[in-house]
Amino acid sequence: MPNEAANQEQTFLMDLLKAIYQNQEIYPLLQHNLSKLNDNLALMLRKWVSDRFAQEPAKAIKEVGSRKSEVGSTVL
């Protein structure tokens, strides 16, 4: 069961990032997944960003920097 929950959280994170990247409405997605908005999501996001920086640092800096303020303002 823990593995299934982790997969669902990973899928949610990817769906959320995709929606943000595509400038889609994310409030319904957040509302539908309130149980997944937790510390584990923050850790998964941190790991995803770290992995992106390791793969393509210059591209990742642009992508993360351009979307960082959007994510923060939307969630807060």
Secondary structure as UniProt FT lines:
FT   HELIX           2..21
FT   TURN            22..23
FT   HELIX           27..32
FT   HELIX           34..36
FT   HELIX           39..55
FT   HELIX           57..75
//
